Amino acid sequence: MPGKSRHGRGKHHQQTKKSKAIQRQAITKAAPPIQNEIPAKATPAVAPPPPKAAEATTARYPYVAGELKRIGILAAIIIVVLIILSVIIS
């Protein structure tokens, strides 16, 4: 006879309504109030220079270089195996 269904029992913790409400309250309390006031003397803001391309990609995707290296090594191994098999078969 089967037991209870284990649907919903995974690796991730199921949050209750109470814990979700507590999280929402913590987020709304921590957020500063939005000010809709426009300053009387608006000075043109100087935009900071955009980050360099290498810095932006390194900061956003730190594992790309390692992943590309791994893909290249696997592709080289597969090509070598295919060449060896084609020599052996023919």
C-alpha positions in Angstrom: 0.0 0.0 0.0 1.6 3.3 -1.0 2.3 5.9 1.6 1.9 9.7 1.4 2.8 11.5 -1.7 6.2 13.1 -1.6 5.3 15.8 -4.0 6.8 19.1 -2.9 9.6 17.4 -0.9 12.6 18.3 -2.9 15.9 19.9 -2.2 14.3 23.3 -1.8 12.5 24.2 1.4 8.9 24.9 1.0 8.1 28.3 2.5 4.9 28.8 4.5 2.6 31.8 4.0 3.8 33.1 7.4 7.5 33.0 6.5 6.8 34.7 3.1 4.9 37.5 4.9 7.8 38.0 7.3 10.2 38.2 4.4 8.0 40.8 2.6 7.8 42.9 5.8 11.6 42.8 6.2 12.1 43.9 2.6 9.6 46.8 2.8 11.0 48.0 6.1 14.5 48.0 4.8 13.7 49.9 1.6 14.1 53.7 1.9 11.1 55.8 1.0 11.0 57.1 -2.6 11.3 60.9 -2.9 9.4 62.4 -5.7 10.8 65.9 -5.2 12.5 67.7 -8.0 15.3 69.9 -6.9 14.8 73.6 -7.6 18.3 74.0 -9.2 18.9 71.0 -11.4 22.5 70.8 -12.4 23.4 68.5 -15.3 24.8 65.3 -13.8 28.0 64.1 -15.4 27.7 60.4 -16.2 30.5 58.2 -15.0 32.6 56.7 -17.8 31.4 53.2 -18.9 33.4 50.3 -17.5 36.0 48.8 -19.8 34.8 45.8 -21.8 37.3 43.4 -20.2 36.2 44.4 -16.7 32.5 44.2 -17.5 32.7 40.7 -18.9 35.0 39.4 -16.1 32.7 40.8 -13.5 29.5 39.4 -15.0 30.8 36.0 -16.3 33.7 34.9 -14.2 33.6 31.2 -15.4 33.5 31.8 -19.2 37.2 31.3 -19.8 37.3 28.1 -17.8 34.2 26.7 -19.5 35.6 27.6 -23.0 38.9 25.9 -22.1 37.0 22.7 -21.0 34.8 22.8 -24.2 37.9 23.1 -26.3 39.7 20.2 -24.6 36.6 18.0 -25.0 36.2 18.9 -28.7 39.9 18.1 -29.3 39.6 14.7 -27.6 36.5 13.9 -29.6 38.2 14.9 -32.9 41.3 12.8 -32.1 39.1 9.8 -31.2 37.2 10.2 -34.5 40.4 10.4 -36.5 41.8 7.2 -34.8 38.5 5.4 -35.4 38.5 6.4 -39.1 42.1 5.1 -39.5 41.3 1.8 -37.8 38.0 1.2 -39.6 39.3 2.0 -43.1 
